[in-house]
Every structure is written in structure tokens, then in C-alpha cells.
Amino acid sequence: MFVSSLFTASRALGFGLILMCLGTGYAFSKDGEGSEPYEMIRSLQSLQEQVAEGNSHALAAQRALLVKMDTVFVRMPAETWQDPRNARAGVIYLLSGGHPSVMRHLLKLDPAPAVDRRLMEASLAYIEGREEEMVGMLDGIDPLELPAGLGGHVALVMAAPYIRTDPARAMELLQVASLLMPGTLVEEAALRREVFVAGMMGNVERFRVLSIRYLRRFRTSIYAGDFRRRFALALDTLGFIQNEDKFALLDDVLHEFDADSRRNLYMRLARSALLAGNLNIARKATEEALPLAVEGTREKEVLKVYLVATRLDPEKILANRNLLWSIDKTQLSSGDEELLDGVYAVFNSVRHFPDPPEGVIGEFNVTSDVGAPTEKDWLTEDMELAEWLMKRSGEALSQMGE
């Protein structure tokens, strides 16, 4: 009850901030007079915390506030930027989605803003995609020696070029970003990227721990969809479908996801394991996904295919046949149908019916045509009589038609 009330109060406070920022005052005077850049950055960061909690209204308000700051910042006199707090705010503003023209304006001011010029030039280089230049500009700068609000942003952008070239260094910088700005959008972004880097490095345990941490802290973030996409890609590269012990490590991670996401991830694992020939893992993933699928949906029909494909036991042959016949093919995609055809082909090649002879009752796939058997020693006298009567009846009917 207390947690629920606290959450409601937090959302109410965030909504109040949004209303202030969307109003004519933007939490400061309309023309910007009397408002310091560092105060505006505080309002922006409050909105970003709401974005990290999944508030879409805060995202719209953040964009509106940034547009307002684009105009206000260039109107401020050079003296305003002599306050180190305001000068740092200029860098934070740009790294938070501000317009690069504002930083180009600040770089021309005389006197120059009271912040290390390298930070100003590096932030502009990062926004403009000049990452190699940015690395050189930031050489010798330690984010831990900067004020936390600025250091977290700097550590986050410093990590970007190293993700591909030096993942271990990137991981260190992302950890610094999270440490300096906990609970903010910077930590949310850093954690998302840490998960991606852990996957690249093949560090399964770190991937698992970071994923749980992200889901417990930022599962409702506006950017959680990007996390789910990165997580799914990592599942394909970390070998979870190759080893049952490694697959078992995923259980507590996947149960942090919402039901729909969990079902889709288990289905992804089931299909990958099935195509790789790891039937035990495919069956476990399928059994986890089945209770999460709704009857009559494509997911439910596809999971039926997966389940049959993982059960090759002879004693389950009839159960598999009935399950296959229950599949609604109209729900399947072309790729699903190809997999279903493969399943039919396997079962039609391994099943055995000693009496009547093989092929007489037809394939499991009732849409297939099976030719008449060459041997007829299984026919009884009653069956032969019935066939003769049907033949005579057909001849009589044809003569009547003439």
C-alpha cells in the first residue's frame, strides 16, 4: 500500500512538472529573464527522470522545453556563462538533445564560458558524429573528477566509440556513468548499453545480472523497447540454446519481463533451438511459452508445431497426430508453414502401422494424396463384395444418364 501510494505521489509530482513546463512559463519566465541555465537544466532532468519511468507526456514536455531553451540560451549575455554552473549547463543541454547551433554560439562568446573548452568542443563533435575527434578532445579528462551531473553525461558519450573497438573500456565508462547519475535517464541509457556490451563480450553472468537490474529499475522506460530488442539479439549470440545449464540461467531473467515479452522470447529460443537440433531446450522453451499464448492466435498455433517437433517418442505418435490436425493453418505465416511441412515429413517417415499396410490410411497430412497399394491380400470378402456392388451401381447410373 505504501509503495503504491509512493508511486502515485511520484507520478503526480512528475505530472505537475510537466504542466509547469508545458505552460507559458516553462517553470521559468517566458522570455528567460531571471532564469539561470542551470535552473532550466534541473527542470529538464526532472522531466527525463519521468521519461525513464515511462511517462510519455514527460517525453513531449522534454522536447518542448529543449526547443524553448534553444531560443533562451542564445539570447543570454556572455556574463551569464561566467557562472561555472551555467557553463556546465550548456554542455549538459547539448548532450541532452539540445541544438548544436547553441554550442557553436557559446564557443564564439568573449569572454568564453567558465568551463573547460575541450568539453564544449567534444560535446559538439559527438553530436555531429565526429567521434574520433571527440576521443582526442577528451583525452586526459576523467569523468569522476567532474561534478556528477556533468561527469555522468561525459562518461556516457566517452563510452560510445569504445563499444566496438574496446568493449572492456566501454563497460568501465558506462559503469561510471551509472554510478554518477543513479535513477536518471543517463543511468537508464548506460545500463541498456552495458547489456549490449556484455553480450558482445560473451560474458553470460554479467549479461544476466545487468538485464535483471535494468528490468527491475527501468522496465517501464520509454526506451525499454530498445532494451528488449538488444536483449533478443544477445540471446542469439550467447549460446543459450546450445547448453541446457546455460539455458537454465535465463529463467530468472525472463521472468522479469511482462507476459507478452516473455512469451515472444521463449518462442524465439524455441525456434532457434529447434532449428539447431537441440530438442530438449526447444521443448522446455515451448512449454514455458504455451501457457502465455492465447487460444486462436498465431502464437498458439505455432507453439503446437514446436511442441510436436520436440516429441519424437513413439508412444506420443497419436497425440502428435491429433495436435497436428488441430492446427489452424490460416494463422500461420509462410515460414511457419514450411516448418509445419518439415514436421509432417518427419512423422510420415517414422510412423508405422502394421495393419493395414503402410500407406493405406493416408498420410498424417490429410491434404496429401496417397496412391492405392499394390498388394490387396488384406481385402476381405465383404469388402470385395461392396466394391463390386459400387461398381455395378456406377455403371447403372451412367446408363440412365444416357
C-alpha positions as CSV (number, residue, x, y, z in Angstrom):
1,M,0.0,0.0,0.0
2,F,2.8,2.4,0.9
3,V,4.7,1.5,-2.3
4,S,1.6,2.1,-4.4
5,S,1.0,5.5,-2.7
6,L,4.6,6.5,-3.1
7,F,4.5,5.6,-6.8
8,T,1.2,7.6,-7.3
9,A,2.8,10.6,-5.5
10,S,5.8,10.4,-7.7
11,R,3.7,10.3,-10.9
12,A,1.7,13.2,-9.6
13,L,4.8,15.2,-8.9
14,G,6.1,14.4,-12.4
15,F,2.8,15.5,-13.9
16,G,3.0,18.7,-12.0
17,L,6.4,19.4,-13.5
18,I,5.1,18.6,-17.0
19,L,2.3,21.1,-16.5
20,M,4.8,23.8,-15.5
21,C,7.0,23.1,-18.4
22,L,4.2,23.0,-20.9
23,G,2.7,26.2,-19.6
24,T,3.7,29.6,-20.8
25,G,6.3,29.9,-18.0
26,Y,8.2,26.6,-18.7
27,A,9.0,26.7,-14.9
28,F,10.8,30.0,-15.6
29,S,9.9,33.3,-17.1
30,K,8.6,33.3,-20.6
31,D,11.4,35.4,-22.0
32,G,14.1,33.7,-19.9
33,E,14.9,36.7,-17.8
34,G,15.6,35.9,-14.2
35,S,16.1,32.2,-15.0
36,E,19.6,30.7,-14.9
37,P,20.6,27.9,-17.4
38,Y,21.4,25.6,-14.5
39,E,17.9,26.0,-13.2
40,M,16.4,25.1,-16.6
41,I,18.7,22.1,-16.7
42,R,17.2,20.9,-13.4
43,S,13.7,21.1,-14.8
44,L,14.9,19.2,-17.9
45,Q,16.5,16.5,-15.8
46,S,13.3,16.2,-13.7
47,L,11.4,15.5,-16.9
48,Q,14.0,13.0,-18.0
49,E,13.6,11.1,-14.8
50,Q,9.9,10.8,-15.6
51,V,10.8,9.6,-19.2
52,A,12.9,6.9,-17.6
53,E,9.8,5.8,-15.6
54,G,7.8,5.5,-18.8
55,N,5.9,8.8,-18.8
56,S,5.2,9.7,-22.5
57,H,3.8,13.1,-21.5
58,A,7.1,13.9,-20.0
59,L,8.8,13.0,-23.2
60,A,6.7,15.5,-25.1
61,A,7.3,18.1,-22.4
62,Q,11.1,17.5,-22.6
63,R,11.1,18.2,-26.3
64,A,9.1,21.4,-25.8
65,L,11.5,22.5,-23.1
66,L,14.5,21.9,-25.3
67,V,13.0,24.0,-28.1
68,K,12.4,26.8,-25.6
69,M,16.0,26.5,-24.3
70,D,17.3,26.7,-27.9
71,T,16.0,30.3,-28.1
72,V,16.6,31.4,-24.5
73,F,20.2,30.3,-24.3
74,V,21.4,32.3,-27.4
75,R,19.7,35.4,-26.0
76,M,21.6,35.4,-22.7
77,P,24.6,37.7,-22.3
78,A,28.1,36.4,-22.2
79,E,28.3,37.3,-18.5
80,T,25.6,34.6,-17.7
81,W,28.1,31.9,-18.8
82,Q,30.8,33.1,-16.5
83,D,29.0,31.2,-13.7
84,P,30.5,27.7,-13.8
85,R,27.1,26.2,-13.1
86,N,25.7,27.8,-16.2
87,A,28.7,27.0,-18.3
88,R,28.4,23.3,-17.3
89,A,24.6,23.5,-18.0
90,G,25.4,24.5,-21.6
91,V,27.4,21.2,-22.1
92,I,24.7,19.1,-20.4
93,Y,22.0,20.8,-22.5
94,L,23.7,19.8,-25.7
95,L,24.3,16.2,-24.6
96,S,20.7,16.0,-23.5
97,G,19.4,16.7,-27.0
98,G,20.0,20.4,-27.5
99,H,20.6,22.1,-30.8
100,P,24.3,22.2,-31.9
101,S,23.9,25.8,-33.1
102,V,23.6,26.9,-29.5
103,M,27.0,25.4,-28.6
104,R,28.6,27.0,-31.7
105,H,27.2,30.3,-30.4
106,L,28.7,29.7,-26.9
107,L,32.1,28.8,-28.4
108,K,32.2,32.3,-30.0
109,L,31.5,34.3,-26.8
110,D,34.0,36.6,-25.3
111,P,34.7,36.1,-22.5
112,A,34.4,32.3,-23.0
113,P,32.1,30.3,-20.8
114,A,33.7,29.2,-17.5
115,V,34.1,25.6,-18.4
116,D,36.9,23.5,-20.0
117,R,36.7,24.4,-23.7
118,R,37.5,20.8,-24.5
119,L,34.2,19.7,-23.0
120,M,32.3,22.2,-25.2
121,E,34.1,21.2,-28.4
122,A,33.9,17.5,-27.6
123,S,30.2,17.6,-26.9
124,L,29.7,19.4,-30.3
125,A,31.9,16.8,-32.0
126,Y,29.8,14.0,-30.5
127,I,26.5,15.4,-31.6
128,E,27.9,16.0,-35.1
129,G,29.1,12.4,-35.3
130,R,32.8,13.2,-35.2
131,E,33.6,10.6,-32.6
132,E,37.3,10.2,-33.3
133,E,37.8,13.9,-32.8
134,M,35.8,13.7,-29.6
135,V,38.1,11.0,-28.2
136,G,41.2,13.2,-28.8
137,M,39.5,16.2,-27.2
138,L,38.6,14.3,-24.1
139,D,42.0,12.7,-23.7
140,G,43.1,13.3,-20.1
141,I,39.7,14.2,-18.8
142,D,38.4,11.9,-16.0
143,P,34.6,12.0,-15.6
144,L,35.0,11.1,-11.9
145,E,36.8,14.4,-11.4
146,L,33.9,16.4,-12.8
147,P,30.7,17.4,-11.0
148,A,28.4,14.3,-11.1
149,G,25.7,15.9,-13.3
150,L,28.3,16.7,-16.0
151,G,30.6,13.7,-15.4
152,G,27.8,11.2,-16.0
153,H,27.0,12.6,-19.4
154,V,30.7,12.8,-20.3
155,A,31.3,9.2,-19.3
156,L,28.3,8.1,-21.4
157,V,29.5,9.7,-24.6
158,M,33.1,8.7,-24.0
159,A,32.0,5.0,-24.0
160,A,30.4,5.2,-27.4
161,P,33.5,4.9,-29.6
162,Y,34.9,2.0,-27.5
163,I,31.8,-0.2,-27.7
164,R,33.1,-1.8,-30.9
165,T,36.9,-1.3,-30.5
166,D,37.4,-1.9,-26.8
167,P,34.3,-3.3,-25.1
168,A,36.1,-3.6,-21.7
169,R,36.9,0.1,-21.7
170,A,33.4,0.9,-22.8
171,M,32.0,-1.2,-19.9
172,E,34.1,0.8,-17.4
173,L,32.9,4.1,-18.6
174,L,29.3,3.0,-18.7
175,Q,29.6,1.9,-15.1
176,V,31.0,5.3,-14.2
177,A,28.0,7.0,-15.9
178,S,25.6,4.8,-13.9
179,L,27.5,5.5,-10.7
180,L,27.5,9.3,-11.1
181,M,23.8,9.7,-12.1
182,P,21.7,6.9,-10.5
183,G,18.0,6.9,-11.2
184,T,18.3,9.2,-14.2
185,L,18.0,8.8,-17.9
186,V,21.8,8.6,-18.1
187,E,21.8,5.5,-15.9
188,E,19.0,4.0,-17.9
189,A,20.9,4.6,-21.2
190,A,24.2,3.3,-19.6
191,L,22.5,0.1,-18.4
192,R,21.0,-0.6,-21.8
193,R,24.3,-0.3,-23.4
194,E,26.1,-2.3,-20.7
195,V,23.8,-5.2,-21.5
196,F,24.7,-4.9,-25.2
197,V,28.4,-4.8,-24.4
198,A,28.2,-7.8,-22.0
199,G,26.6,-9.7,-24.9
200,M,29.4,-8.7,-27.3
201,M,32.0,-9.8,-24.8
202,G,30.3,-13.2,-24.2
203,N,30.0,-12.6,-20.5
204,V,26.9,-14.5,-19.7
205,E,26.8,-13.9,-16.0
206,R,27.2,-10.1,-16.4
207,F,24.6,-10.1,-19.1
208,R,22.2,-11.9,-16.8
209,V,22.9,-9.6,-13.8
210,L,22.7,-6.4,-15.8
211,S,19.5,-7.5,-17.5
212,I,17.8,-8.1,-14.2
213,R,19.0,-4.8,-12.9
214,Y,17.6,-2.9,-15.9
215,L,14.3,-4.7,-15.8
216,R,13.8,-4.0,-12.1
217,R,14.7,-0.3,-12.4
218,F,13.6,0.7,-15.8
219,R,11.1,-1.8,-17.2
220,T,8.6,0.9,-17.9
221,S,11.1,3.3,-19.6
222,I,10.1,4.9,-22.9
223,Y,13.3,3.3,-24.2
224,A,12.6,-0.2,-22.8
225,G,11.7,-1.4,-26.3
226,D,15.3,-0.8,-27.4
227,F,16.5,-2.9,-24.4
228,R,14.2,-5.8,-25.4
229,R,15.5,-5.7,-29.0
230,R,19.1,-5.7,-27.8
231,F,18.3,-8.5,-25.3
232,A,16.8,-10.7,-28.0
233,L,19.7,-10.2,-30.3
234,A,22.1,-11.2,-27.5
235,L,20.1,-14.4,-26.9
236,D,21.1,-15.5,-30.4
237,T,24.8,-14.9,-29.9
238,L,25.5,-16.1,-26.3
239,G,24.8,-19.8,-26.9
240,F,21.8,-20.2,-24.6
241,I,20.3,-22.8,-27.0
242,Q,23.5,-24.9,-27.1
243,N,23.7,-25.8,-23.4
244,E,21.0,-26.8,-21.0
245,D,22.9,-25.4,-18.0
246,K,23.3,-22.1,-19.7
247,F,19.7,-22.1,-20.7
248,A,18.7,-22.6,-17.1
249,L,20.4,-19.3,-16.2
250,L,17.8,-17.4,-18.3
251,D,14.9,-18.5,-16.1
252,D,15.1,-15.7,-13.5
253,V,15.9,-13.1,-16.2
254,L,13.0,-13.9,-18.4
255,H,10.5,-14.0,-15.5
256,E,11.3,-10.3,-15.0
257,F,9.7,-9.5,-18.4
258,D,6.0,-8.9,-18.9
259,A,4.0,-11.9,-20.1
260,D,3.8,-10.9,-23.8
261,S,7.6,-10.2,-24.0
262,R,8.4,-13.4,-22.1
263,R,6.2,-15.5,-24.5
264,N,7.9,-14.0,-27.5
265,L,11.4,-14.5,-26.1
266,Y,10.7,-18.1,-25.3
267,M,9.2,-18.6,-28.7
268,R,12.4,-17.2,-30.2
269,L,14.5,-19.5,-28.2
270,A,12.3,-22.5,-29.0
271,R,12.6,-21.9,-32.8
272,S,16.3,-21.3,-32.7
273,A,16.9,-24.5,-30.6
274,L,14.6,-26.5,-32.8
275,L,16.4,-25.5,-36.0
276,A,19.7,-26.2,-34.3
277,G,18.5,-29.7,-33.3
278,N,18.5,-29.1,-29.6
279,L,15.2,-30.7,-28.9
280,N,15.3,-30.7,-25.1
281,I,15.9,-27.0,-24.9
282,A,13.3,-26.4,-27.6
283,R,10.7,-28.4,-25.6
284,K,11.5,-26.5,-22.4
285,A,11.1,-23.2,-24.1
286,T,7.9,-24.2,-25.8
287,E,6.4,-25.5,-22.6
288,E,7.2,-22.1,-20.9
289,A,5.6,-20.2,-23.8
290,L,2.4,-22.3,-24.2
291,P,0.6,-21.0,-21.0
292,L,1.3,-17.5,-22.1
293,A,-0.3,-17.8,-25.6
294,V,-4.0,-17.1,-26.2
295,E,-6.2,-19.7,-27.9
296,G,-6.9,-18.8,-31.6
297,T,-3.8,-16.7,-32.0
298,R,-0.9,-17.3,-34.4
299,E,1.4,-17.8,-31.4
300,K,-0.7,-20.7,-30.0
301,E,-0.8,-22.4,-33.4
302,V,3.0,-22.0,-33.9
303,L,3.7,-23.4,-30.5
304,K,1.7,-26.5,-31.4
305,V,4.1,-27.1,-34.3
306,Y,7.1,-26.6,-32.0
307,L,5.7,-29.0,-29.4
308,V,5.1,-31.8,-31.9
309,A,8.5,-31.2,-33.4
310,T,10.2,-31.8,-30.0
311,R,8.2,-35.0,-29.2
312,L,9.6,-37.9,-31.2
313,D,8.7,-40.6,-28.7
314,P,6.8,-43.4,-30.4
315,E,4.2,-43.6,-27.6
316,K,3.2,-40.0,-28.4
317,I,2.6,-40.6,-32.1
318,L,-1.2,-40.4,-31.9
319,A,-1.2,-37.4,-29.6
320,N,1.1,-35.7,-32.0
321,R,-1.1,-36.6,-35.0
322,N,-4.2,-35.1,-33.2
323,L,-2.3,-32.0,-32.3
324,L,-1.1,-31.5,-35.9
325,W,-4.6,-31.9,-37.2
326,S,-5.9,-29.3,-34.7
327,I,-3.6,-26.6,-36.1
328,D,-5.3,-23.7,-37.9
329,K,-3.1,-23.2,-40.9
330,T,-4.7,-19.8,-41.7
331,Q,-3.0,-18.4,-38.7
332,L,0.5,-19.4,-39.9
333,S,3.0,-17.4,-41.9
334,S,4.7,-18.9,-45.0
335,G,7.8,-19.6,-42.8
336,D,5.6,-21.3,-40.2
337,E,4.0,-23.5,-42.9
338,E,7.4,-24.5,-44.2
339,L,8.3,-25.7,-40.7
340,L,5.0,-27.5,-40.4
341,D,5.7,-29.3,-43.7
342,G,9.0,-30.4,-42.3
343,V,7.4,-31.7,-39.2
344,Y,4.8,-33.7,-41.3
345,A,7.6,-35.1,-43.4
346,V,9.5,-36.4,-40.3
347,F,6.4,-38.0,-38.8
348,N,5.3,-39.6,-42.1
349,S,8.7,-41.2,-42.4
350,V,8.9,-42.6,-38.9
351,R,5.4,-43.8,-38.1
352,H,4.5,-47.5,-38.6
353,F,1.1,-49.0,-38.9
354,P,1.4,-52.8,-39.3
355,D,-2.2,-53.4,-40.3
356,P,-3.4,-52.3,-42.8
357,P,-0.2,-52.0,-44.9
358,E,1.8,-48.8,-44.9
359,G,0.2,-46.0,-47.0
360,V,-3.4,-47.3,-47.0
361,I,-4.8,-45.0,-44.4
362,G,-3.1,-42.0,-45.9
363,E,-0.5,-39.5,-44.6
364,F,-1.0,-37.5,-41.4
365,N,-1.3,-34.5,-43.6
366,V,-4.8,-35.2,-44.9
367,T,-4.3,-32.8,-47.8
368,S,-1.8,-35.1,-49.3
369,D,-2.8,-37.7,-52.0
370,V,-1.6,-41.3,-51.5
371,G,-1.8,-43.8,-54.3
372,A,-3.5,-47.2,-54.0
373,P,-1.4,-50.0,-52.5
374,T,0.0,-52.6,-54.9
375,E,-0.9,-55.6,-52.7
376,K,-4.5,-56.4,-51.9
377,D,-4.2,-59.5,-49.8
378,W,-5.6,-57.6,-46.9
379,L,-9.1,-57.2,-48.5
380,T,-11.9,-59.3,-47.0
381,E,-14.7,-60.9,-49.0
382,D,-17.2,-58.3,-47.6
383,M,-15.0,-55.5,-48.8
384,E,-14.7,-57.1,-52.3
385,L,-18.5,-57.5,-52.5
386,A,-19.0,-53.9,-51.5
387,E,-16.6,-52.8,-54.2
388,W,-18.3,-54.9,-56.8
389,L,-21.8,-53.5,-55.9
390,M,-20.5,-50.0,-56.0
391,K,-19.0,-50.6,-59.5
392,R,-22.3,-52.1,-60.8
393,S,-24.3,-49.2,-59.3
394,G,-22.0,-46.7,-61.1
395,E,-22.5,-48.5,-64.4
396,A,-26.3,-48.5,-64.0
397,L,-26.3,-44.8,-63.2
398,S,-24.2,-44.0,-66.2
399,Q,-26.7,-45.9,-68.5
400,M,-29.6,-44.0,-67.0
401,G,-27.8,-40.8,-67.8
402,E,-27.5,-41.8,-71.5
